[in-house]
Amino acid sequence: MQIERVDYNPHKDVYHPGEVINIAVYFRDPFVGQCEVGLVHRDKAAAPDFRRTTFARSSNNLYEGQLYIRDSQIGQCVLLARLAPVKGSAQVVAAGDQIFEVRPLRP
């Protein structure tokens, strides 16, 4: 269950609540199970029940999905993935090393 790389689109310096990020998670070895990804604050330890989105399996090595940025994610965030293989126990792992800067919208 090792993540090889994570691609995301659009690439921005700053994101705002209400925007959507398209994410593709590539695994080094074939992975069959449930892949859930979410944004969590960088400086806080993530609770095991962090908000996440279930991604669709496109192939044995690729899972794809979308993350919606919410008001509660304002600040510096990182991607975490909860991987639950068909046989075995679920694990929470870092999904890449990208830092997402989320700022509030100002009128």
C-alpha positions as CSV (number, residue, x, y, z in Angstrom):
1,M,0.0,0.0,0.0
2,Q,2.7,2.5,-0.9
3,I,1.7,5.7,-2.7
4,E,4.0,6.4,-5.6
5,R,2.8,9.8,-6.5
6,V,-0.2,12.2,-6.2
7,D,-1.3,14.5,-9.0
8,Y,-3.7,17.4,-8.4
9,N,-5.3,20.0,-10.6
10,P,-5.6,23.0,-10.6
11,H,-2.2,24.0,-9.3
12,K,-2.5,27.2,-7.3
13,D,-0.5,29.1,-4.7
14,V,-3.7,29.8,-2.7
15,Y,-7.0,28.0,-2.6
16,H,-10.3,29.3,-1.2
17,P,-13.3,27.6,0.4
18,G,-15.8,26.4,-2.2
19,E,-13.1,25.4,-4.8
20,V,-12.6,21.8,-6.0
21,I,-9.3,20.0,-6.4
22,N,-9.2,17.0,-8.7
23,I,-6.7,14.4,-7.3
24,A,-5.2,11.2,-8.7
25,V,-3.4,8.8,-6.4
26,Y,-1.0,6.4,-8.0
27,F,0.2,3.3,-6.1
28,R,3.5,1.5,-6.6
29,D,2.0,-1.9,-6.4
30,P,-1.6,-2.9,-7.3
31,F,-4.0,-1.9,-4.5
32,V,-7.6,-3.2,-4.1
33,G,-9.6,-1.7,-1.4
34,Q,-11.0,1.6,-0.3
35,C,-9.0,4.9,-0.7
36,E,-10.3,7.9,1.1
37,V,-8.4,11.3,1.0
38,G,-8.9,14.5,2.9
39,L,-7.2,17.8,3.7
40,V,-6.1,18.3,7.3
41,H,-4.3,21.1,9.1
42,R,-0.5,20.8,8.8
43,D,0.3,21.6,12.4
44,K,-2.4,19.5,14.1
45,A,-2.4,15.8,14.6
46,A,-5.1,14.3,12.5
47,A,-7.9,12.5,14.3
48,P,-8.7,9.1,12.9
49,D,-12.1,10.4,11.9
50,F,-10.9,13.4,9.7
51,R,-13.2,14.5,6.9
52,R,-12.4,12.6,3.8
53,T,-13.8,11.7,0.4
54,T,-13.9,8.2,-1.1
55,F,-12.1,8.0,-4.4
56,A,-13.0,5.8,-7.3
57,R,-10.8,3.0,-8.5
58,S,-9.7,3.6,-12.1
59,S,-7.2,0.8,-12.3
60,N,-5.3,-1.4,-9.8
61,N,-2.8,1.3,-9.4
62,L,-4.9,4.5,-9.8
63,Y,-7.6,6.0,-7.6
64,E,-9.2,9.4,-8.6
65,G,-11.6,11.8,-6.9
66,Q,-12.4,15.4,-6.0
67,L,-11.9,17.3,-2.8
68,Y,-14.1,20.3,-1.9
69,I,-12.4,22.9,0.2
70,R,-14.4,24.0,3.2
71,D,-14.3,26.9,5.7
72,S,-12.9,24.7,8.4
73,Q,-9.8,24.0,6.4
74,I,-8.5,27.6,6.4
75,G,-4.7,27.6,6.9
76,Q,-1.9,25.3,5.8
77,C,-3.2,21.9,5.0
78,V,-1.7,18.6,3.8
79,L,-3.3,15.5,2.2
80,L,-3.9,12.4,4.2
81,A,-5.2,9.1,2.9
82,R,-7.0,6.4,4.7
83,L,-6.3,3.1,2.9
84,A,-8.4,0.0,3.7
85,P,-7.3,-3.0,1.7
86,V,-9.7,-5.9,1.1
87,K,-7.6,-8.1,3.3
88,G,-6.0,-6.3,6.2
89,S,-6.5,-3.3,8.4
90,A,-6.9,0.3,7.5
91,Q,-4.0,2.7,7.7
92,V,-3.7,6.5,7.6
93,V,-0.8,7.7,5.5
94,A,0.5,11.0,4.1
95,A,-0.5,11.5,0.5
96,G,2.3,13.5,-1.0
97,D,4.3,16.4,0.5
98,Q,2.4,19.3,-1.0
99,I,1.2,22.0,1.3
100,F,-2.1,23.6,0.4
101,E,-2.6,27.2,1.5
102,V,-6.3,27.9,2.1
103,R,-7.4,31.4,2.7
104,P,-10.9,32.9,3.3
105,L,-12.7,34.8,0.7
106,R,-12.8,38.6,1.3
107,P,-15.6,40.7,-0.3
